[in-house]
Every structure is written in structure tokens, then in C-alpha cells.
Amino acid sequence: MIDNDDLLHRVDQHYLGPTGFTLPVRIRYASLGLGAAFMVTVFVVARGIVHVPLGFKSLVVMFVITVTLTARVTKFVNADRPVRSVIRAAWNDLNAPRPPKLGQTVVLRIPAISRAAGSARAITPIEGESSR
């Protein structure tokens, strides 16, 4: 019987807190880096684009948004599915072609086929067709 390597991936994946003080929750190491990146992104968007004033209340809201985003993304992240592939899958899903909505006009463009004058025969014979 071949054992799987699940136990190997569980070793040392969680940050339990500083020495002598264990946090009440376990935090995965992948979540720390991703959460820091999300916090910077949320802070830049809130301050630079939305113009949220800097204060305790706004920082708490930014922190809650960061924790929520990090928790939702890392729910799908594991050793077999890294963060990069999860983000790529989400991007592909957002940019996938969608079927038209009910009542929406569909425009179909057919490329023009240029043929020589007269009845031009194909240079390469079609399979099963006689060349005579």
C-alpha cells in the first residue's frame, strides 16, 4: 500500500504565535504573506482612490476587509493549488465569454472568402476525392 503525503504537507504550516504566547487561532504561513499584500492593496485603494480619512475606525474596517479577503482566498489554497493558480483561475473565470442575455442582439461576423475568378478548384484534393 502506498501512503499519501498529506501528513508531510501539514508539518510546520501554521504560525502559533510568539514564543511563550500562543495565539487563540492558528494562522497559516501562506495567509500571512497574502494578508500583508491584501492589507497594502486595501489601504492604497481606500486612501488613494476612495479617499477614506485615516482614523481608528477606518483602519479597523480595512483590517476586517483584509481578513475577509484573506480567509476567502486561502480557503481554496493548499499544497496542490498554490495562490498563483487560484488567482489565475479567478481571472480566467472573470474574463470568460458569457452567453448573450435574453433579448440581447447578437452580431456574428463572418470573414469574407476571397476566391479567384470562375470556378477555382482546390489545389489539394479532398480525402476520398478523385484528382481527375
N, C-alpha and C positions, 0 to 999 in steps of 0.2 A: 504494500500500500504506500502511495506517495502522499506525504503530508503537504499541506499548503503552507504558504509563507505568511499567513495573516498575523501570527504572533510576532514575526520579525518586524513587521511594519508598525506594531503597536508600541514597541520599545522606545522610550525617550521621545515621544511625540508631544508631550504635554508639559507646559510650564506650571509648576505648582506654587510658585511664589518665591520670595527671597528666603534666604537661609534663616531658619528659626520662626518663620511666619508663613504658614500655608494659607493660600487664598481659599475662599469658600467654593470657588468654581475652578475647574480645570480649563486651561487655555492652551489650544494647540499652537505650536510654533509657527505654522503656516498662517494662522489667524493674526499673529502679532504684526508681521510684515504687511499683510494685506490690509489690516485695520489701520496701520500707520499711513499707508498710501491713500486709503479712503478718507481718513481724517484730513489729510492735506488737501485732497480734492474737494471735499465738502467745505472746508474752510475757505479755499480760494473762490469757489462758486458763491458761497454765502456772502463773503466780504466784497469780492470784486465784481460780481455780476448782479446779485440781488441787492447789494448794499445794506446788509443787515448790520446794525450797530454792534460794536464789540461790548459785551457785558456778560455777567454770570449766566443769565437766563439763556442768551443766545448760544453761549458755549455749551451749556447743558443740552440744548436742543441739537446742536451739531454733534455732540458726543452720542446722543441717543440715535440719531440718523446713522452715524458711523457704525455703531454696534449692530443696528438692524441690518444694514447692508452687508457687513462682515458675516453675520450669522447666516443670512440667506445665501450668500455665495459659498461659504465654507461648508454648508450642508451638502453640497454636491462635490466637494473636493475630497479626494482621498489619494492613496498611493498610485492607483491605477488611472485616475483622472486628475492631472495637475491643474493649477489655476489657469494656466495659459490656454489649455484646451477647453475649459469651461467658458472662458471669456470669448474664445473663437467660436464656439458653438452658439453662444448667445448672439454674437454679432451676425453669424450666418442666418440665424433664425429671424433676426430683425430685418435683414435685407433680402429675404427670400421672396420670390414673386407670389403674389396673392391672387386668388380668383376674383373676377370682377363682381362688384356688388349688384344686387338686384336693381334693374333699371338703368344701369350704367352702360353707356355706349362703348362698344369695343371697336377699336380701329386695328385692322390687320393689314400690314404692308407686305406685299408680295414683290420680290425683286424682279425687275424686267429681264427677260431672257433674250439675249441677242443671238439671232440666227443669220446665217449667210442667206443671200437671195435664193429663192427657189426651194426645192426640197433637198436640203443637205442631209446626207447620210452620215451616220456616226462613224468615226474613224475606227473605233474599237468595236468589234461585233459583240452583241449581247449574247450571254451564255445560252446555248441551245439554238442560236440563230445561224442560218447558213450565210456565208460571206459572198455567195454568188448572187 
